[in-house]
Amino acid sequence: MVKKAGMADWTIHSFIVIVALGLASCETVGKLQNTGQRADAKFRVVDNEGVKSWQGTGDVNLKGRTTPLVLIVSNSLSAEHGFSIDSMGVKEVIKVAEEKTITVPLENIDKSVTEHRVYCQLHPKHGPATLTVTGR
C-alpha cells in the first residue's frame, strides 16, 4: 500500500528546501559564484520616503591591482532602474528583482577621478551615490 503525502509532509519538504537554499546563498554572500572572487562594491536601488536612489558600499584601492573591478548591483523595487558610472564606462539597466554582476576593466576607469558618480540614467531625478577609488 502506498502512503499519500499529506500537508505535513509537504510542509517539512518545503522547509528543508528553504533551509538548503538559505545556506547555499549564505555561502556565496560577498563572493561571485564559482570564482571565489569578492565583489569590490555592492549597490542597490532604494526608496527612502519616496526618493529613489542608489545606495552602496565599497572603497576601492587600485594600487598594484591587476584584476578588473567587480560590482554587484541589485534592484528590489517595482521598476527597472539604470546604473551608470560615466568615469568607468558603465551603463546598464537593472530589471525588477535582478542582481547583476558588472565587471569593469581597469583600462576603463578614469584614473584622474577619485569620487565616481553612480546614478540612474533612466530616471534623472533619482539620487546619486559615490564610489571612491584610490591608489591611481
ZIKAVEN-V330608 format. One record per residue. N is the residue number from 0. SS is DSSP state (A for helix, B for strand, O for the rest). PSI is psi as a letter, one per 30 degrees, with the letter a starting at -180 (NA if undefined). OMEGA is omega in radians with two decimals (none if undefined). Layout:
<<N:SS:PSI:OMEGA> <N:SS:PSI:OMEGA>>
This chain:
<<0:O:k:-3.12> <1:O:k:3.14> <2:O:k:3.08> <3:O:k:3.11> <4:O:k:3.11> <5:O:l:-3.13> <6:A:e:-3.14> <7:A:e:3.11> <8:A:e:3.13> <9:A:e:3.12> <10:A:e:3.13> <11:A:e:3.12> <12:A:e:3.12> <13:A:e:3.12> <14:A:e:-3.14> <15:A:e:3.13> <16:A:e:-3.13> <17:A:e:3.13> <18:A:e:3.14> <19:A:e:3.11> <20:A:e:3.11> <21:A:e:3.11> <22:A:e:3.13> <23:A:e:-3.14> <24:A:e:3.10> <25:A:e:-3.12> <26:A:f:-3.08> <27:A:g:3.12> <28:O:k:3.13> <29:O:f:3.11> <30:B:l:3.03> <31:O:k:-3.09> <32:O:k:3.03> <33:O:g:3.14> <34:O:f:-3.08> <35:O:g:-3.11> <36:O:k:3.13> <37:B:k:3.03> <38:O:k:3.09> <39:O:e:3.13> <40:B:l:3.09> <41:B:k:3.10> <42:B:k:3.04> <43:B:k:3.12> <44:B:k:-3.09> <45:B:l:3.05> <46:B:j:-3.12> <47:B:j:-3.13> <48:O:h:3.09> <49:O:f:3.11> <50:B:j:-3.13> <51:B:k:3.13> <52:B:l:3.02> <53:B:k:3.11> <54:B:k:-3.08> <55:B:l:3.11> <56:B:l:3.05> <57:O:k:2.98> <58:B:k:-3.02> <59:B:k:3.06> <60:B:j:-3.09> <61:O:f:-3.07> <62:O:k:3.12> <63:O:g:-3.08> <64:O:k:3.11> <65:O:f:-3.10> <66:O:l:3.13> <67:O:l:3.04> <68:B:k:-3.13> <69:B:k:-3.14> <70:B:k:3.02> <71:B:k:-3.03> <72:B:k:-3.13> <73:B:l:-3.12> <74:B:j:3.10> <75:O:g:3.13> <76:O:l:-2.98> <77:O:g:3.11> <78:O:l:3.06> <79:O:k:3.09> <80:B:k:3.09> <81:B:l:3.06> <82:B:j:-3.09> <83:B:k:2.96> <84:B:j:-3.05> <85:A:e:-3.08> <86:A:g:3.07> <87:A:g:-3.13> <88:O:h:-3.12> <89:B:k:3.03> <90:B:j:-3.08> <91:B:l:2.97> <92:B:k:-3.12> <93:B:j:-3.09> <94:O:l:3.10> <95:O:k:3.11> <96:O:g:-3.12> <97:B:k:2.92> <98:B:k:-3.05> <99:B:k:3.03> <100:B:k:-3.12> <101:B:k:3.12> <102:B:k:-3.11> <103:B:j:3.08> <104:O:k:-3.11> <105:A:e:-3.12> <106:A:f:3.11> <107:A:f:-3.05> <108:O:k:3.08> <109:O:j:-3.04> <110:O:f:3.10> <111:O:f:-3.10> <112:O:k:3.07> <113:O:e:-3.13> <114:B:j:-3.10> <115:B:k:-3.10> <116:B:k:3.10> <117:B:k:-3.07> <118:B:l:3.10> <119:O:j:3.14> <120:O:f:3.13> <121:O:f:-3.08> <122:O:i:-3.04> <123:O:f:-3.12> <124:O:f:3.13> <125:O:k:-3.10> <126:B:k:3.12> <127:O:l:3.01> <128:B:l:-3.13> <129:B:k:3.00> <130:B:j:-3.13> <131:B:k:-3.14> <132:B:k:-3.14> <133:B:l:3.07> <134:O:h:-3.10> <135:O:NA:none>>
